[in-house]
Amino acid sequence: MKTDEKLSIRIIRKIVFISIILICILTIGVKASKSEVNYVTIVFPEGYETTVMTSNVKVSDILAENHTIVLPDETVYPDINSNIDLSKKITISKLTEEKVVISEQVESVSTEEILGKYVTVTEKIVIEQVEIPYETITKDVSKEGTETKDKVLQEGVNGLKEIKYKVKYQDDVEIEKNVISETVIREPVNKIIQISTKLTSRSRSRTTENPTTIQASVEGMTPQVVKMNTSAYCACARCTGKTNGITSSGARAKEWYTVAAGSGYPIGTVIYIPALANKPNGGWFVVEDRGGAISNNRIDIYMDSHSSAIIFGRKSLECYVYK
């Protein structure tokens, strides 16, 4: 029994010894595989560089073994957690607007070709103010008249907007420009033009005798509202100093149509008197005549007879004047 026990112990010892030898051989092999030496260049932000010999391939390990610390305002290429690339160079630079664009590495590209493709690109935020052109809106209120006139109801004013761009430059040459945002500072004010029929003294005196036509001829116009000292006259010598009934416009006066007014009201001016809306003309009159005693705050309405003019009398009436 003792002989068998001694034999077993010897066998176990041999097995342990052989295992230890195998482990040592494997360890030596692993260390040998990791012991490949690389020459790596470290470039510092100040512009100087140094070349170190290392068996490590990870950027962080190489920097650590050479007692190199990356500050918060610095960046590393390749990334600190990656392995060195074929260029075997580690570049430490300051964080600025300038970005180093590096071409993708291909195994067949030499170190000199890689370094020759480094390009400096800068980004800037640019803010510009641009005018917003106003639009012109035309309102056509002209009717059957052959001659029209334009009236500016509202002047146009350009607006203003602020545009923010992100611009990229390569060697001070703009290569890309993108809009980030647009903000309207001032809205444009549109120009408004009104087109209406231009009425001459002839067209008003003899082609617009119908009250409806007179009213239509001034549609869209803004009247001047005034109180007028209103009286009446006829074509007799006592009222006009003559008897032919021809007005200052050259037309013959017509009852409930023709009005004599001061020089402040051009021949052809339309006057609407609401208080006389029940008369044959619906309250619509046209200035066709003048009078030596007629001022700008007084008008005379033509009547066919002197008695009718006297009966009309004198009144202070509200008048809507369309010049």
Backbone bond lengths (Angstrom), bond angles and torsions (degrees), N, CA, C in turn:
res aa  C-N    CA-C-N  psi(-1)  N-CA   C-N-CA  omega(-1)  CA-C   N-CA-C  phi
1 M - - - 1.459 - - 1.520 111.00 -
2 K 1.309 116.11 -41.95 1.472 119.71 -178.94 1.516 110.31 -64.52
3 T 1.309 116.95 -35.36 1.471 120.46 -179.96 1.516 110.48 -65.35
4 D 1.322 117.22 -40.79 1.479 121.42 179.52 1.524 110.97 -65.98
5 E 1.328 116.29 -40.63 1.478 119.69 -179.91 1.511 110.47 -63.42
6 K 1.341 116.20 -41.83 1.476 119.39 -179.74 1.532 109.91 -64.55
7 L 1.322 116.45 -37.26 1.464 119.86 179.71 1.517 111.52 -65.59
8 S 1.309 116.74 -40.13 1.484 121.05 179.09 1.518 111.09 -64.65
9 I 1.292 115.99 -41.72 1.475 119.91 -179.79 1.513 109.84 -63.39
10 R 1.318 118.49 -41.10 1.469 121.70 179.50 1.535 111.36 -62.69
11 I 1.337 114.79 -41.58 1.488 118.75 179.66 1.520 111.41 -63.18
12 I 1.352 116.32 -43.81 1.468 121.09 -179.83 1.516 110.43 -62.29
13 R 1.314 117.99 -40.55 1.461 122.66 -179.85 1.518 110.36 -62.92
14 K 1.331 115.94 -41.39 1.474 119.60 179.59 1.526 110.86 -63.78
15 I 1.330 115.51 -41.90 1.476 119.33 -179.63 1.524 110.47 -62.62
16 V 1.339 117.09 -45.50 1.480 121.34 179.91 1.519 109.94 -61.70
17 F 1.306 116.94 -43.15 1.472 121.43 -178.59 1.527 111.06 -62.68
18 I 1.320 115.45 -44.63 1.480 119.35 179.52 1.537 110.48 -63.82
19 S 1.350 116.90 -38.30 1.480 120.76 -179.89 1.519 111.01 -64.06
20 I 1.343 115.04 -41.75 1.475 118.45 179.73 1.508 110.37 -62.98
21 I 1.330 116.48 -40.57 1.471 120.20 179.80 1.522 110.62 -62.82
22 L 1.338 117.54 -42.00 1.475 121.75 179.83 1.523 111.12 -63.48
23 I 1.339 115.79 -42.68 1.477 119.88 179.40 1.520 110.15 -62.08
24 C 1.308 117.14 -42.60 1.472 119.89 179.61 1.524 111.00 -62.72
25 I 1.344 114.85 -41.37 1.472 118.21 -179.52 1.531 110.40 -63.15
26 L 1.357 116.34 -43.87 1.486 120.29 179.70 1.527 111.22 -63.12
27 T 1.327 116.84 -41.33 1.477 121.16 -179.73 1.521 110.46 -62.70
28 I 1.331 114.81 -44.53 1.468 119.25 179.83 1.530 109.71 -62.46
29 G 1.368 117.18 -37.88 1.463 120.78 179.90 1.516 112.06 -65.73
30 V 1.347 116.55 -41.95 1.475 120.78 179.37 1.516 110.44 -63.98
31 K 1.329 115.52 -45.02 1.470 119.51 -179.94 1.518 110.19 -63.18
32 A 1.314 115.33 -37.80 1.469 118.27 -179.67 1.515 111.17 -66.03
33 S 1.379 114.73 -36.42 1.474 117.74 -179.51 1.518 111.50 -69.77
34 K 1.321 116.41 -27.78 1.474 120.32 -178.96 1.512 112.88 -90.10
35 S 1.282 115.48 -3.33 1.464 117.52 -172.58 1.520 112.22 -93.02
36 E 1.374 117.45 16.32 1.460 119.14 176.76 1.520 109.64 -66.19
37 V 1.275 116.61 129.12 1.467 121.42 -173.46 1.531 109.76 -95.56
38 N 1.366 115.74 132.58 1.466 122.21 176.68 1.521 109.51 -119.15
39 Y 1.330 116.03 145.84 1.459 121.47 172.89 1.537 107.43 -101.80
40 V 1.320 116.02 111.90 1.473 122.15 -174.65 1.524 109.46 -114.75
41 T 1.358 114.88 134.41 1.471 120.75 178.09 1.532 109.46 -97.87
42 I 1.327 116.37 127.86 1.475 122.02 177.21 1.523 107.72 -107.30
43 V 1.351 116.18 120.42 1.474 122.13 -179.95 1.528 108.32 -103.56
44 F 1.352 116.55 126.22 1.463 122.17 -176.76 1.533 110.90 -98.11
45 P 1.353 117.58 158.47 1.475 120.70 -178.11 1.517 113.51 -58.85
46 E 1.321 117.59 -28.20 1.460 120.90 -177.38 1.527 111.80 -72.51
47 G 1.329 117.18 -10.69 1.456 119.96 176.49 1.527 113.58 109.04
48 Y 1.330 118.10 -16.93 1.459 117.44 -179.76 1.531 109.48 -91.48
49 E 1.335 117.03 163.90 1.453 122.13 -176.75 1.526 109.31 -142.06
50 T 1.349 113.60 162.02 1.459 119.52 178.58 1.520 108.36 -142.97
51 T 1.316 116.30 149.19 1.463 121.61 179.40 1.523 108.45 -111.22
52 V 1.342 115.02 128.77 1.463 120.11 -177.09 1.523 109.02 -121.39
53 M 1.316 115.74 157.17 1.458 121.89 176.95 1.519 107.55 -105.84
54 T 1.331 117.53 129.46 1.460 120.74 -175.04 1.517 109.77 -150.83
55 S 1.316 114.75 153.68 1.476 120.22 174.00 1.523 110.17 -101.16
56 N 1.342 117.57 -3.44 1.461 121.63 178.37 1.517 110.07 -84.23
57 V 1.331 115.18 155.37 1.472 119.98 177.82 1.533 111.53 -119.55
58 K 1.329 118.67 -15.47 1.464 121.61 -179.68 1.527 109.34 -83.56
59 V 1.358 115.44 135.29 1.463 120.73 -174.69 1.530 111.43 -58.69
60 S 1.329 116.96 -45.29 1.473 119.97 -177.31 1.516 111.50 -63.21
61 D 1.359 117.67 -37.32 1.470 121.06 179.99 1.526 110.67 -68.69
62 I 1.337 116.51 -39.89 1.466 119.64 -179.66 1.525 110.33 -65.16
63 L 1.343 116.83 -42.58 1.471 119.90 179.36 1.520 110.95 -66.42
64 A 1.337 116.39 -38.55 1.471 119.83 -178.09 1.524 111.58 -66.78
65 E 1.352 116.58 -42.57 1.459 118.22 -178.19 1.523 112.01 -70.25
66 N 1.352 116.30 -17.27 1.468 120.06 176.83 1.533 111.58 -104.89
67 H 1.337 115.64 17.46 1.471 122.69 174.07 1.546 111.71 54.93
68 T 1.330 115.95 40.81 1.471 121.09 -180.00 1.529 108.82 -107.62
69 I 1.348 116.15 124.73 1.471 122.08 -177.55 1.536 108.39 -109.58
70 V 1.321 116.41 133.60 1.470 121.70 176.27 1.531 108.57 -91.58
71 L 1.338 116.42 118.75 1.473 121.39 -178.37 1.525 111.09 -75.34
72 P 1.365 117.41 161.83 1.474 120.51 -178.44 1.527 113.53 -59.12
73 D 1.343 117.63 -29.33 1.475 119.50 -178.12 1.521 112.19 -95.66
74 E 1.352 115.67 20.09 1.461 120.19 179.93 1.533 109.85 -121.18
75 T 1.297 115.32 157.87 1.458 121.68 177.98 1.521 108.90 -130.58
76 V 1.350 116.34 157.51 1.464 121.40 -174.91 1.522 108.91 -126.46
77 Y 1.315 115.40 136.73 1.457 121.09 171.92 1.541 109.05 -129.92
78 P 1.335 118.72 127.95 1.473 128.38 -1.54 1.533 111.06 -64.50
79 D 1.354 116.87 170.16 1.459 121.64 -178.17 1.526 109.94 -54.91
80 I 1.330 114.43 145.33 1.467 120.26 -172.78 1.526 112.56 -61.47
81 N 1.335 117.24 -24.27 1.460 120.49 -178.60 1.533 112.95 -96.93
82 S 1.321 116.79 6.21 1.462 120.08 179.83 1.525 110.50 -107.20
83 N 1.323 115.90 176.55 1.469 121.05 179.30 1.530 109.55 -90.80
84 I 1.310 115.58 161.10 1.461 119.40 177.93 1.526 108.78 -68.26
85 D 1.360 116.12 151.05 1.462 120.06 -179.21 1.530 109.44 -96.65
86 L 1.316 115.62 -167.80 1.461 120.07 -175.00 1.523 112.87 -65.28
87 S 1.351 116.86 -24.38 1.469 118.64 -179.21 1.519 112.03 -72.17
88 K 1.372 116.05 -17.53 1.462 121.96 -178.07 1.531 110.74 50.30
89 K 1.333 113.29 48.20 1.466 119.50 178.96 1.518 108.54 -134.92
90 I 1.320 116.24 136.86 1.468 122.92 174.93 1.527 107.51 -114.86
91 T 1.329 116.95 120.03 1.469 121.57 -177.00 1.526 109.78 -110.23
92 I 1.332 115.53 122.72 1.477 121.98 175.81 1.526 107.39 -106.94
93 S 1.340 116.71 124.88 1.469 119.87 -178.37 1.517 110.14 -137.53
94 K 1.345 114.61 161.58 1.458 121.46 178.35 1.526 109.84 -75.59
95 L 1.349 115.05 148.79 1.460 119.91 176.11 1.524 109.17 -79.29
96 T 1.326 118.38 113.25 1.472 123.45 177.37 1.517 107.87 -137.51
97 E 1.385 114.88 -175.83 1.462 119.52 176.01 1.518 111.31 -67.55
98 E 1.326 116.38 -20.87 1.452 119.91 -178.12 1.519 109.84 -77.52
99 K 1.288 115.66 133.70 1.450 121.25 179.45 1.528 108.65 -120.85
100 V 1.340 115.79 138.11 1.464 120.40 178.80 1.520 107.91 -94.48
101 V 1.295 115.70 117.91 1.451 121.14 179.64 1.524 107.91 -97.62
102 I 1.313 116.82 120.66 1.461 121.61 -174.89 1.511 108.77 -114.47
103 S 1.306 116.28 129.49 1.456 120.60 -179.71 1.524 109.97 -64.29
104 E 1.340 115.34 148.60 1.456 120.96 178.45 1.536 109.39 -61.26
105 Q 1.337 114.44 133.83 1.459 119.46 -175.67 1.522 110.65 -80.87
106 V 1.310 116.27 136.40 1.460 122.72 176.08 1.532 106.60 -121.19
107 E 1.312 116.33 142.65 1.462 120.27 -174.11 1.528 112.00 -56.93
108 S 1.340 116.77 -31.37 1.455 119.15 -175.13 1.533 112.73 -84.33
109 V 1.353 117.75 -3.50 1.468 120.90 -177.66 1.525 109.19 -88.18
110 S 1.315 115.09 135.64 1.463 119.58 -178.93 1.520 110.77 -80.72
111 T 1.316 116.36 164.27 1.463 121.87 179.53 1.512 111.12 -61.44
112 E 1.343 117.26 -39.65 1.469 120.21 -179.20 1.523 111.24 -63.78
113 E 1.356 116.61 -39.32 1.472 120.63 179.37 1.519 111.23 -67.19
114 I 1.322 116.20 -37.95 1.470 120.12 179.53 1.519 110.67 -63.98
115 L 1.335 116.64 -47.73 1.464 120.66 -178.23 1.524 111.03 -64.66
116 G 1.330 117.73 -28.74 1.459 120.87 -178.94 1.514 113.22 -73.53
117 K 1.343 116.90 -13.82 1.460 120.72 -178.01 1.525 112.98 -99.95
118 Y 1.321 119.08 9.96 1.464 121.63 176.01 1.531 107.84 -71.50
119 V 1.361 117.89 126.52 1.470 122.28 -177.99 1.525 109.28 -126.09
120 T 1.337 116.77 136.54 1.460 121.68 178.79 1.525 109.98 -93.38
121 V 1.326 116.51 121.66 1.470 122.87 179.51 1.519 108.53 -123.02
122 T 1.339 116.57 132.47 1.463 121.27 177.83 1.517 109.74 -117.14
123 E 1.324 116.43 148.79 1.467 123.12 176.67 1.523 109.35 -118.00
124 K 1.314 116.47 138.39 1.461 121.45 177.65 1.521 109.80 -136.10
125 I 1.328 115.47 148.57 1.469 121.95 173.46 1.525 107.56 -95.98
126 V 1.332 116.58 120.78 1.467 122.25 -177.74 1.527 108.72 -117.37
127 I 1.340 116.60 132.33 1.474 121.90 179.23 1.525 108.63 -115.47
128 E 1.321 116.40 126.77 1.464 122.00 179.48 1.526 109.72 -123.97
129 Q 1.341 116.58 146.82 1.460 122.30 173.80 1.523 108.53 -107.46
130 V 1.320 115.84 126.61 1.467 122.09 -175.47 1.523 109.46 -125.03
131 E 1.339 116.46 138.34 1.462 120.45 177.86 1.536 110.65 -75.00
132 I 1.338 114.68 143.74 1.463 121.19 174.10 1.527 106.78 -102.92
133 P 1.340 118.97 111.17 1.474 120.32 -176.53 1.529 111.66 -62.44
134 Y 1.321 115.55 139.91 1.468 119.49 176.02 1.524 109.48 -80.48
135 E 1.321 115.87 159.20 1.458 122.07 177.97 1.527 109.70 -101.43
136 T 1.320 116.09 153.54 1.458 121.80 176.73 1.527 108.64 -105.78
137 I 1.318 115.45 120.04 1.463 121.79 -179.66 1.524 108.41 -106.89
138 T 1.309 115.99 127.72 1.469 121.50 -179.24 1.522 109.93 -108.40
139 K 1.328 115.65 126.71 1.468 121.61 175.31 1.525 108.17 -109.26
140 D 1.319 115.92 112.09 1.468 121.32 -178.51 1.529 109.21 -95.58
141 V 1.343 116.06 107.97 1.468 121.33 178.41 1.525 110.03 -113.01
142 S 1.338 116.23 15.20 1.462 119.25 179.01 1.523 109.56 -72.84
143 K 1.319 115.29 150.71 1.457 120.57 -179.13 1.527 109.81 -110.19
144 E 1.325 115.82 -115.93 1.457 119.08 -174.39 1.524 113.04 -92.44
145 G 1.290 117.84 0.12 1.451 120.23 -177.72 1.513 111.98 -64.87
146 T 1.297 117.09 144.31 1.464 121.10 179.04 1.516 111.76 -86.83
147 E 1.325 117.10 -18.14 1.459 121.45 -179.81 1.522 108.62 -116.94
148 T 1.327 116.05 130.05 1.463 119.94 -176.66 1.525 110.43 -121.26
149 K 1.329 114.52 166.31 1.462 120.59 176.83 1.523 108.73 -137.48
150 D 1.334 115.55 149.62 1.452 121.75 -179.97 1.517 110.02 -104.31
151 K 1.314 115.20 140.06 1.457 120.67 177.78 1.520 108.24 -133.24
152 V 1.334 116.28 126.38 1.471 121.17 179.69 1.525 108.53 -82.24
153 L 1.324 115.80 111.22 1.459 120.28 178.75 1.525 111.57 -83.66
154 Q 1.317 116.78 -27.63 1.472 120.96 -178.75 1.519 109.57 -152.75
155 E 1.317 116.64 126.38 1.456 121.22 178.22 1.532 110.08 -74.51
156 G 1.329 115.95 145.49 1.459 120.31 179.51 1.524 112.09 -87.01
157 V 1.319 115.77 145.33 1.470 122.26 178.21 1.528 108.04 -133.98
158 N 1.335 116.67 128.49 1.466 120.58 178.51 1.521 110.76 -67.03
159 G 1.321 115.34 145.95 1.460 120.41 174.17 1.525 110.35 -87.92
160 L 1.334 115.74 -174.81 1.465 120.36 -178.25 1.522 108.68 -146.37
161 K 1.348 115.37 133.91 1.460 118.99 175.70 1.527 110.10 -133.37
162 E 1.313 114.63 154.97 1.469 121.91 -179.41 1.525 108.51 -110.83
163 I 1.333 116.02 125.25 1.466 121.69 -179.22 1.528 109.03 -113.78
164 K 1.325 115.62 129.37 1.471 121.34 178.92 1.529 108.54 -106.73
165 Y 1.333 116.00 125.60 1.463 122.06 -178.61 1.529 110.55 -115.72
166 K 1.343 115.86 153.54 1.457 122.06 165.18 1.525 105.90 -108.69
167 V 1.331 115.83 118.13 1.457 120.85 -174.51 1.527 109.23 -115.15
168 K 1.340 116.05 134.39 1.465 121.36 176.56 1.520 109.25 -108.40
169 Y 1.347 114.65 136.21 1.459 121.15 179.02 1.525 108.97 -121.59
170 Q 1.318 115.78 139.73 1.467 121.67 172.36 1.517 107.44 -120.49
171 D 1.312 115.34 113.60 1.471 121.16 -175.49 1.534 110.86 53.61
172 D 1.381 115.45 46.90 1.473 123.90 178.14 1.525 113.50 67.13
173 V 1.338 117.98 12.66 1.470 121.39 176.76 1.534 108.12 -110.41
174 E 1.360 116.41 127.34 1.456 120.94 -178.68 1.529 109.79 -66.96
175 I 1.327 116.20 124.84 1.464 120.48 -179.17 1.525 112.13 -117.33
176 E 1.325 117.71 -15.19 1.468 119.82 -178.80 1.528 109.05 -158.35
177 K 1.344 116.13 140.64 1.464 121.30 -179.81 1.524 108.51 -143.76
178 N 1.331 116.99 116.64 1.459 122.21 -177.75 1.520 110.65 -123.15
179 V 1.339 115.86 140.05 1.471 121.38 178.04 1.523 108.87 -78.77
180 I 1.342 115.13 128.16 1.468 120.49 176.45 1.518 110.34 -93.27
181 S 1.353 116.40 -46.34 1.463 120.22 -179.01 1.519 110.04 -158.33
182 E 1.345 115.35 159.11 1.463 122.96 174.72 1.522 108.34 -131.37
183 T 1.346 116.15 131.44 1.459 121.45 -179.90 1.528 109.40 -127.83
184 V 1.334 116.57 123.91 1.468 120.91 177.82 1.524 109.15 -80.45
185 I 1.324 116.38 117.63 1.465 121.69 178.96 1.529 110.58 -86.47
186 R 1.333 115.78 -40.53 1.469 119.89 -179.79 1.525 109.17 -143.47
187 E 1.338 115.95 124.94 1.458 120.59 178.50 1.531 110.16 -71.53
188 P 1.354 118.10 144.27 1.464 119.66 176.82 1.519 111.51 -71.35
189 V 1.331 115.52 151.47 1.464 121.76 175.76 1.525 107.46 -108.60
190 N 1.309 116.87 119.88 1.459 120.98 -176.20 1.529 111.63 -71.47
191 K 1.330 115.00 145.59 1.460 121.18 174.61 1.529 108.53 -85.56
192 I 1.329 116.09 131.79 1.462 120.81 -178.29 1.524 109.24 -117.03
193 I 1.330 115.75 121.91 1.466 121.91 178.92 1.527 108.75 -117.07
194 Q 1.318 115.08 131.97 1.464 120.76 177.62 1.523 109.44 -106.37
195 I 1.337 115.70 128.18 1.454 121.38 176.39 1.520 108.48 -104.36
196 S 1.318 116.87 120.39 1.459 121.35 -179.82 1.517 109.37 -130.34
197 T 1.326 115.85 165.94 1.456 120.93 -179.98 1.515 110.41 -72.49
198 K 1.318 116.06 129.54 1.452 121.05 176.55 1.527 108.63 -86.94
199 L 1.316 115.06 116.23 1.456 120.17 -175.25 1.520 110.56 -98.48
200 T 1.308 116.96 126.65 1.466 121.63 175.01 1.514 108.83 -92.72
201 S 1.338 116.14 167.58 1.461 119.66 -179.77 1.517 110.97 -61.22
202 R 1.332 118.51 -35.29 1.458 120.83 -179.43 1.520 110.45 -69.18
203 S 1.345 116.75 -44.76 1.454 119.14 -177.65 1.508 110.94 -64.83
204 R 1.329 117.25 -35.02 1.453 120.03 -179.38 1.531 111.68 -78.17
205 S 1.324 116.60 -31.85 1.460 118.32 -173.31 1.515 113.24 -80.52
206 R 1.345 117.35 -30.29 1.451 115.80 -174.37 1.524 114.81 -132.88
207 T 1.339 118.03 -7.92 1.462 118.25 178.55 1.523 111.45 -108.89
208 T 1.310 118.43 -1.14 1.471 121.43 -178.69 1.517 111.17 -128.99
209 E 1.317 117.96 37.17 1.450 120.01 -178.45 1.517 112.40 -70.05
210 N 1.317 117.98 -25.66 1.453 120.67 177.50 1.526 109.37 -69.73
211 P 1.355 118.70 129.03 1.480 121.17 -178.04 1.531 112.81 -54.57
212 T 1.320 116.10 -38.95 1.471 119.19 -179.64 1.522 110.91 -64.25
213 T 1.349 115.88 -40.03 1.460 120.61 179.60 1.524 111.24 -68.23
214 I 1.348 116.23 -39.18 1.473 119.94 177.84 1.522 109.82 -61.14
215 Q 1.312 115.77 -46.78 1.467 120.46 -179.37 1.526 111.31 -61.70
216 A 1.336 116.06 -41.70 1.464 119.96 -179.69 1.519 111.48 -66.06
217 S 1.334 117.39 -30.24 1.461 120.47 -177.03 1.522 113.33 -68.82
218 V 1.327 117.32 -19.20 1.476 120.09 -179.28 1.527 111.32 -113.45
219 E 1.316 116.67 11.43 1.460 119.20 179.86 1.533 110.22 -61.89
220 G 1.319 114.94 133.28 1.461 120.01 -178.65 1.513 113.41 92.82
221 M 1.319 118.15 -12.83 1.468 121.52 178.30 1.526 109.43 -87.10
222 T 1.308 116.50 148.33 1.469 121.64 178.71 1.528 108.90 -96.99
223 P 1.343 117.78 118.61 1.470 119.34 -176.58 1.527 112.36 -81.24
224 Q 1.327 114.60 160.04 1.461 121.97 171.95 1.525 107.09 -98.48
225 V 1.309 117.90 122.55 1.470 121.77 -176.83 1.534 108.76 -95.98
226 V 1.334 115.63 119.34 1.477 120.47 -178.78 1.521 109.59 -138.67
227 K 1.335 114.86 154.74 1.468 121.23 172.06 1.524 107.91 -88.85
228 M 1.352 116.76 126.47 1.458 121.50 -176.15 1.535 109.62 -120.47
229 N 1.346 114.90 138.45 1.469 121.59 172.91 1.532 106.39 -77.88
230 T 1.352 117.29 104.49 1.465 122.59 -169.32 1.535 111.19 -106.03
231 S 1.339 115.26 129.73 1.468 121.75 175.66 1.524 108.36 -136.11
232 A 1.340 117.34 -172.15 1.461 121.16 -178.46 1.527 110.16 -133.66
233 Y 1.349 115.40 159.05 1.458 120.39 177.32 1.525 108.43 -149.09
234 C 1.352 115.57 170.12 1.464 120.60 177.87 1.526 108.54 -132.26
235 A 1.329 116.52 -173.17 1.465 120.36 -175.63 1.533 112.53 -91.28
236 C 1.352 117.85 13.26 1.458 119.66 -179.41 1.521 110.94 -75.42
237 A 1.351 114.62 165.59 1.460 119.65 -178.46 1.507 111.78 -65.16
238 R 1.334 117.90 -30.73 1.466 121.22 -178.62 1.537 110.33 -67.43
239 C 1.358 116.90 -33.84 1.469 120.29 -177.95 1.520 112.71 -87.91
240 T 1.352 116.87 -38.17 1.464 119.15 -172.50 1.517 114.46 -122.30
241 G 1.349 116.18 -10.91 1.461 119.11 -177.79 1.508 112.15 80.51
242 K 1.331 116.80 4.78 1.455 121.73 177.56 1.525 107.64 -149.84
243 T 1.326 117.34 175.99 1.464 119.47 -175.35 1.516 113.74 -133.16
244 N 1.321 117.64 7.71 1.471 119.18 -176.54 1.531 113.79 -85.93
245 G 1.333 117.70 -12.03 1.463 121.14 177.64 1.519 114.88 72.77
246 I 1.325 117.70 10.59 1.475 120.85 179.14 1.524 108.90 -82.87
247 T 1.326 117.14 128.16 1.463 122.11 -177.34 1.519 111.44 -87.45
248 S 1.320 115.35 174.67 1.473 120.73 178.77 1.520 112.28 -63.20
249 S 1.340 116.90 -22.99 1.465 119.93 179.28 1.512 112.21 -80.05
250 G 1.347 116.50 -10.23 1.463 120.29 -177.32 1.509 113.32 96.69
251 A 1.337 116.23 -11.78 1.464 120.74 179.40 1.533 109.32 -90.98
252 R 1.329 116.52 159.47 1.466 120.85 176.94 1.524 108.94 -81.32
253 A 1.338 116.68 134.99 1.463 121.36 -178.62 1.521 111.56 -62.57
254 K 1.331 115.80 146.91 1.461 121.41 -179.64 1.515 109.47 -131.58
255 E 1.332 115.93 135.04 1.471 121.66 -177.74 1.525 110.90 -63.63
256 W 1.326 115.33 140.51 1.459 123.97 -178.46 1.537 112.28 55.76
257 Y 1.304 113.40 34.43 1.465 119.14 176.34 1.519 110.83 -145.45
258 T 1.367 115.17 -53.84 1.463 120.59 -175.35 1.522 110.87 -79.55
259 V 1.352 115.12 137.36 1.466 122.70 176.13 1.522 108.29 -128.01
260 A 1.342 115.66 138.67 1.459 121.73 171.57 1.526 107.54 -99.65
261 A 1.357 116.60 128.68 1.466 121.02 -177.70 1.518 110.00 -138.39
262 G 1.346 115.76 169.48 1.454 121.70 179.70 1.518 111.86 -70.43
263 S 1.341 115.63 171.19 1.465 121.05 -176.10 1.531 112.95 -66.14
264 G 1.337 116.84 -13.66 1.467 119.94 177.91 1.518 112.97 -71.27
265 Y 1.322 116.56 -10.41 1.461 121.56 -179.34 1.523 108.66 -118.56
266 P 1.337 119.48 105.18 1.472 122.44 -175.89 1.523 111.98 -58.24
267 I 1.340 115.04 152.42 1.456 119.89 173.74 1.530 108.78 -57.77
268 G 1.328 116.80 131.93 1.463 121.03 -177.28 1.509 112.95 101.00
269 T 1.362 118.17 -8.14 1.463 121.36 177.82 1.525 109.95 -62.00
270 V 1.339 116.74 133.53 1.468 121.88 178.60 1.527 108.95 -94.31
271 I 1.343 115.67 134.27 1.468 120.94 178.66 1.527 108.14 -127.20
272 Y 1.336 114.96 127.95 1.470 120.28 175.67 1.517 108.81 -110.02
273 I 1.365 116.11 128.83 1.469 122.13 -179.40 1.519 107.39 -117.36
274 P 1.344 118.84 103.75 1.474 121.41 -177.58 1.522 113.21 -56.24
275 A 1.346 117.68 -34.32 1.476 120.31 -177.44 1.522 112.14 -65.83
276 L 1.343 117.57 -17.89 1.471 121.56 -179.19 1.526 111.72 -110.67
277 A 1.334 116.13 22.92 1.466 120.12 -178.58 1.516 112.68 -65.81
278 N 1.369 117.51 -17.70 1.468 120.53 -179.71 1.526 112.68 -88.23
279 K 1.322 117.25 1.74 1.459 121.47 -179.66 1.534 110.05 -83.49
280 P 1.337 117.57 169.45 1.477 120.33 -176.57 1.517 114.12 -55.22
281 N 1.318 117.48 -29.39 1.472 120.30 -177.99 1.518 112.61 -91.47
282 G 1.338 117.11 2.97 1.459 119.79 -179.23 1.516 113.67 68.54
283 G 1.326 117.96 13.79 1.465 121.92 179.93 1.513 114.11 91.69
284 W 1.343 118.34 6.36 1.468 122.50 -177.71 1.529 110.44 -101.23
285 F 1.358 116.08 128.10 1.465 122.48 -177.78 1.530 109.36 -130.47
286 V 1.369 115.25 161.70 1.460 121.33 176.56 1.526 108.56 -129.86
287 V 1.327 116.60 132.04 1.468 121.14 177.88 1.527 108.18 -72.64
288 E 1.377 114.55 117.29 1.468 120.57 178.35 1.518 112.61 -127.83
289 D 1.323 116.73 -9.11 1.463 118.71 -170.73 1.521 110.62 -135.30
290 R 1.341 114.29 163.07 1.455 122.46 176.26 1.533 108.20 -122.49
291 G 1.329 114.99 172.97 1.466 119.99 175.90 1.507 109.37 -158.40
292 G 1.332 115.74 140.65 1.460 119.48 -176.62 1.503 113.69 -60.97
293 A 1.332 118.23 -30.00 1.466 121.97 -176.81 1.520 111.66 -100.41
294 I 1.310 118.08 8.42 1.475 120.87 -176.50 1.522 109.51 -96.30
295 S 1.312 115.32 121.05 1.473 121.08 177.33 1.532 108.87 -99.08
296 N 1.333 115.81 -178.74 1.460 119.77 -175.80 1.521 114.09 -75.32
297 N 1.329 118.13 -6.79 1.465 120.04 176.62 1.528 111.25 -108.68
298 R 1.342 115.75 18.69 1.458 120.23 -178.13 1.522 109.73 -139.74
299 I 1.347 115.90 143.87 1.462 121.40 173.60 1.520 109.48 -134.96
300 D 1.351 115.39 153.17 1.472 122.81 175.64 1.521 108.14 -119.26
301 I 1.336 115.70 128.66 1.467 120.81 178.46 1.526 108.94 -96.23
302 Y 1.309 117.83 131.73 1.465 121.69 -176.48 1.530 110.96 -75.31
303 M 1.381 114.64 134.69 1.468 122.97 173.82 1.529 108.34 -122.85
304 D 1.331 115.74 153.42 1.464 119.74 -178.85 1.527 113.25 -73.95
305 S 1.347 117.12 -20.13 1.475 119.62 -179.20 1.515 110.74 -134.27
306 H 1.336 114.93 155.14 1.459 119.84 -179.53 1.517 111.03 -66.82
307 S 1.347 116.28 -36.33 1.467 119.88 -179.63 1.529 110.91 -64.02
308 S 1.335 116.10 -39.82 1.476 118.94 178.21 1.528 111.19 -63.99
309 A 1.336 115.58 -36.40 1.464 119.40 178.42 1.514 111.01 -65.72
310 I 1.354 116.58 -40.35 1.471 120.60 179.62 1.521 110.24 -67.32
311 I 1.357 116.91 -41.87 1.468 120.43 179.58 1.533 111.24 -61.98
312 F 1.341 116.95 -37.56 1.469 119.64 179.17 1.528 111.02 -59.76
313 G 1.334 115.99 -38.59 1.458 120.60 176.79 1.521 113.64 72.50
314 R 1.326 115.59 -147.27 1.472 121.20 -178.11 1.520 108.46 -131.62
315 K 1.317 116.07 131.67 1.471 121.28 -176.73 1.529 110.36 -139.40
316 S 1.299 114.88 151.93 1.485 120.65 172.07 1.509 107.31 -99.52
317 L 1.316 116.13 109.17 1.474 120.32 -172.93 1.531 111.17 -122.19
318 E 1.319 114.01 149.44 1.478 120.26 175.76 1.521 108.34 -79.69
319 C 1.329 116.51 128.32 1.467 121.71 -176.73 1.526 110.95 -123.41
320 Y 1.334 115.65 140.14 1.462 121.63 174.80 1.523 107.43 -104.28
321 V 1.331 115.58 111.10 1.469 120.95 -172.70 1.524 109.78 -101.11
322 Y 1.365 116.03 123.87 1.475 122.69 177.89 1.519 107.93 -110.99
323 K 1.335 116.67 101.55 1.468 119.96 -178.36 1.509 109.96 -86.98
